[in-house]
Amino acid sequence: MCAAAHGWVGLGRIVYASSSQQLVEWLSSFGIKPGRVRNLAIEEVIRDTIIDGPNLELSEQVRLLQKKFHTK
């Protein structure tokens, strides 16, 4: 949804910390089944945009936050 909105309004470069694919993998490793919404790569949603991500250091921090949230 964010990538689509980004493309509709014509913003430039997209920079992100972690991907939806990473989230799916992390949740699976925590024993959580996938949700109902398909996870699409940004490149499947928007074209002609510079895309930078995921950031390895930041994505590890996001993974740890997800783990803390889902494994209370």
C-alpha positions as CSV (number, residue, x, y, z in Angstrom):
1,M,0.0,0.0,0.0
2,C,2.8,2.4,0.8
3,A,4.6,1.8,-2.4
4,A,1.4,2.3,-4.4
5,A,0.7,5.6,-2.7
6,H,4.3,6.6,-3.2
7,G,4.0,5.9,-6.9
8,W,0.6,7.6,-7.3
9,V,1.8,10.9,-5.9
10,G,5.1,10.8,-7.8
11,L,7.6,10.8,-5.0
12,G,11.2,9.8,-5.7
13,R,13.5,7.3,-4.2
14,I,12.2,4.7,-1.7
15,V,14.4,3.8,1.2
16,Y,13.4,1.1,3.6
17,A,14.8,-0.9,6.5
18,S,13.2,-4.3,6.0
19,S,11.1,-6.1,3.4
20,S,7.8,-7.8,3.6
21,Q,9.6,-11.0,2.5
22,Q,11.9,-10.7,5.5
23,L,8.8,-10.2,7.8
24,V,7.2,-13.4,6.4
25,E,10.4,-15.4,7.0
26,W,10.8,-14.0,10.6
27,L,7.2,-14.6,11.5
28,S,7.4,-18.2,10.1
29,S,10.5,-18.8,12.3
30,F,8.5,-17.6,15.3
31,G,5.8,-20.1,14.4
32,I,3.3,-17.5,13.1
33,K,1.2,-18.4,10.1
34,P,1.1,-15.9,7.1
35,G,-1.7,-13.4,7.2
36,R,-4.4,-13.0,4.5
37,V,-2.7,-10.1,2.7
38,R,-0.1,-11.0,0.0
39,N,3.3,-9.6,0.5
40,L,4.6,-8.1,-2.7
41,A,8.0,-6.7,-3.4
42,I,8.2,-3.0,-4.1
43,E,9.3,-3.7,-7.6
44,E,6.1,-5.6,-8.2
45,V,4.0,-2.6,-7.2
46,I,5.9,0.4,-8.6
47,R,8.2,0.9,-11.5
48,D,10.7,3.6,-12.6
49,T,11.7,4.4,-9.0
50,I,15.0,4.1,-7.3
51,I,14.7,1.6,-4.5
52,D,17.2,1.2,-1.7
53,G,16.7,-1.5,0.8
54,P,16.6,-3.5,2.9
55,N,19.3,-2.2,5.1
56,L,21.1,-5.1,6.8
57,E,21.8,-3.4,10.1
58,L,18.4,-1.8,10.4
59,S,16.6,-4.9,9.3
60,E,18.2,-6.9,12.1
61,Q,16.9,-4.3,14.6
62,V,13.4,-4.6,13.1
63,R,13.7,-8.4,13.4
64,L,14.6,-8.2,17.0
65,L,11.6,-5.8,17.6
66,Q,9.3,-8.3,15.8
67,K,10.6,-11.2,17.9
68,K,10.1,-9.2,21.1
69,F,6.6,-8.3,20.1
70,H,5.5,-11.8,18.9
71,T,7.3,-14.0,21.5
72,K,6.2,-12.3,24.8
